[in-house]
Amino acid sequence: MRYAGFLLAFVASWCFAFSGPMAKFLDSAGLTPLEAVWTRMAGAGLLLVAVLAVVRPRALRIPRSRSPFFALYAVMAVAGVQSLYFAAITRLPVGIALLLVYMAPVMVVAWVRLVRNVRVARAAYAGAVVAVVGLGIVVEAWQEVRLDALGLVLGLLAAACSAGYFLMNDSFGDDVDPLGLIAWGMTGAAVVLTPFASPWDIPWGAFTMSVTSAAGGQALPVLVAYLWMVLPATVVAYILGVHAVRRLSAAVGATVASLEVIAGAVLAWVLAGETLGVFQIVGGVILLSGALLAQTRTGFAAKRPAVPASDVRPESPMRTTAEQ
């Protein structure tokens, strides 16, 4: 059972990775990145809400005391990551923006140690750092020389929101149903992004087309690309990701999630005709090594500070030591 959480996180990272290549087909059909994000969040959120309303309505109940948590999750953990990343890439090269966003594992480890005052296994520190180094090689960050102060701030804010996603997934109790949190988080994110995405201006006719991505590769119906982005790359990915964090921790989970970059590069190579160079392969191996290194110790070296018994939720045996 020790590696169940790692397996869930690994599969989730590959599911998330499909979002990039599939979004390229939407881009070729005329949708802007923010419009693609909005359709992704709105479609996934409404689908989950509809399904849960039929098969598991209790999952959609939000305890009154948890309303702020749900609102923060939608704004920061879902909408914040997406919108700030896309704002960052308007002012920074994509490689640098991606590197900044995936500073999240380092931020998570720092938060757990400095704010929660919990001792983190050395493997979690080392794994996070090694993963970031590998990511830097994958994106060939040394070739990107155009930096912008506001862009750097936006990228770091996106990383902070990403770190918040992992920390929040690790911190809620039994009074919150993970499926309900995901469903309302996505729906809420779509609401938050509506003024910026202007869905009334989206070229909806594009979903009847078949296109190839900008880099060439295989032709695909836009509707198929969209449904793939909504189902495996969003609904399945978020569900697996949340349950992975619950079994691992925020520090380890965030480090393993960085494998999405490798998976995305491989899928873009296979589906969208993009090249996969030697730096992507070498950096990918290093990044994977960091994720595996973090996984070697899934727990904290010390227990969390004591809390009143009424506030304690049952812990899985898998969740006695590290943060995702």
C-alpha positions, 0 to 999 in steps of 0.5 A, a space after each residue: 500500500 505504500 506506493 498506492 499514493 505514488 501510483 495515483 499521483 503518477 497516473 494523475 500527472 499523465 492525465 493532467 498532461 493531456 490538457 496541453 496537447 488537447 488545448 493546442 487543437 482548441 487553439 488551432 480552432 480559434 479559441 484563446 488560452 483563457 477561453 479554452 481554460 474556461 470551457 474546460 473548467 465549466 464543462 468539467 464542473 457542470 458534468 461533475 455536479 450533474 453526476 453527483 446530484 444523481 448518484 451521490 447528492 450528499 457530496 455536494 453539501 457544503 457545511 456552512 463552516 466550510 464555505 470560505 474553504 470552498 470559495 478559496 479553493 475555487 479562487 486560488 487552487 483552481 482559477 488562480 493557477 490557470 489565470 496567473 500562469 496565462 497572464 505570466 506567459 504574456 510577459 515571459 517565455 513559456 519555459 521560464 513561466 513553467 519553471 516558476 509555476 513548478 517551484 510549487 514543491 519547494 514552496 510546499 516544503 518551505 510552508 510545511 517546515 516554517 509555518 506548520 512547524 513540521 520536520 520534513 524528511 530530507 528526501 522531500 527536500 532533496 526530491 523537490 530540488 532535484 525535480 526543479 533542476 530537471 524541469 529547468 533542463 527540460 524547458 532549457 531555461 538558460 536559453 530564455 533571457 527576456 525577463 519581466 518583473 511583473 511577469 516574474 511576480 505573476 509566475 511566482 503567484 501562480 506557483 503559490 496558488 499551485 502550492 495552495 492546491 496541494 496544501 488544501 487537498 492535504 488539510 481538509 477533514 471528513 466533513 468535506 467530500 473530495 468529489 464535492 470539493 472538486 465539483 464546486 471548485 471547478 464550477 466556482 473557477 468558471 464563475 470567477 473566470 467568466 468576466 475575463 474569458 467572455 464565453 459569449 464571444 467564444 467561437 462555438 462553431 469551432 467545436 464542429 471542426 477537425 483541425 491539426 495542432 499548430 505544430 502539425 501532427 494528427 488531425 482531430 475533431 475539436 469536440 473530441 479534443 475538448 471532451 478528452 481535455 474535460 474527462 481524462 485531463 480534468 475530471 479524472 486527473 483532479 480526482 486522482 490527484 486529490 486522493 493521491 495527496 490524501 495518501 502521500 502528503 503535499 510535499 511529495 505529491 507536488 513533487 510527483 505532480 511535476 512529472 506532468 511536464 515530462 508527460 506533456 512533452 511526450 504527448 505533444 511529441 506523439 499527438 501534436 508533432 512537436 520535437 522531443 530533444 536530448 535536453 527534454 529526455 535528460 531533464 525528464 530523467 532527472 525530474 523523474 529521479 527527484 520524484 522517486 527520491 521524494 517518494 522514498 520517504 512519504 512521511 514527516 519526521 515528526 507528528 503535527 502539533 497536537 490539536 483538540 480531539 474534536 478537530 482530529 480526523 482519522 489518518 490513513 496509515 499512509 499519511 503519517 509523514 510527508 506533505 505533497 
